[in-house]
């Protein structure tokens, strides 16, 4: 079965940024990674700060690496901070368990990647990722 395509990744970002604009959120960055944690596509809106792509990537990388949405990882990090500090160190700082990333699943429910956003609150970041994945015809998880 083919994995996440570039066309799908770009559709996720387009849907996420369109949703962000409709909601009136601050300038965002959205990143889409494949199931192996490799960058598939990324965009940073005009006016978004320089760290936004890195933060969005860290959120998505953590989600796909742990097979869990970043909201769940943020809670787990509160419950077991030493383990998550160790994960961040092992991942050389790329692991960011903060709300704002979701898993991307195909029609059969298989994880094909993750989408992460940064620029708003964690809830806003998560909201646009879900909207983008749904707009692209995939399942947000």
Beta strands, then each sheet from edge to edge (+ up, - down):
strand 1: 29-34
strand 2: 39-44
strand 3: 101-105
strand 4: 111-118
strand 5: 139-140
sheet 1: 2+ 1- 4+ 3- 5+
end
